[in-house]
Amino acid sequence: QVQLVESGGGLVQPGGSLTLSCAASGFTLDYYAIGWFRQAPGKEREGVLCESAGDGSIYYADSVKGRFTLSRDNAKNTVYLQMNSLKPEDTAMYYCSASQSSVRYCRGFYDHWGQGTQVTVSS
């Protein structure tokens, strides 16, 4: 009924680009703040790019500033994470999420989560 599905992950070389998609079903993304998270083996999950509730401003983790960008296609009920100048340390499972709560700096309650898509940056 309610679902978020990520796609677009894969293997890329350092310096390459990749765009991840997050398609929603059963609810409308227009009314949600979007968060992108990632988790590498042995590390805690971290927020990489998240909209803040209310004003919709975007928080970027220092490690991705200037390289990652969020975009929306409301007609397709889909959001995208555009990743450029990828580095080996970007290797992780990436998750999209949606929240109607008071989220800021990728912190707070997220109502819906995708299943994740793997991004591997390696030579």
Number of C-alpha atoms within 10 A of each C-alpha: 5 10 14 22 18 23 18 14 18 14 14 18 14 17 13 14 16 18 16 21 21 25 18 22 14 9 14 14 22 15 10 21 26 29 27 23 19 22 18 16 9 6 9 9 15 15 20 22 25 26 23 23 19 13 8 13 13 19 17 21 15 9 12 17 12 11 13 20 16 19 12 16 12 11 7 12 15 20 21 21 21 15 19 17 15 22 18 15 12 21 20 21 18 26 25 29 25 25 21 17 16 13 20 19 18 24 14 14 14 19 12 17 21 19 14 21 21 20 22 20 20 16 8
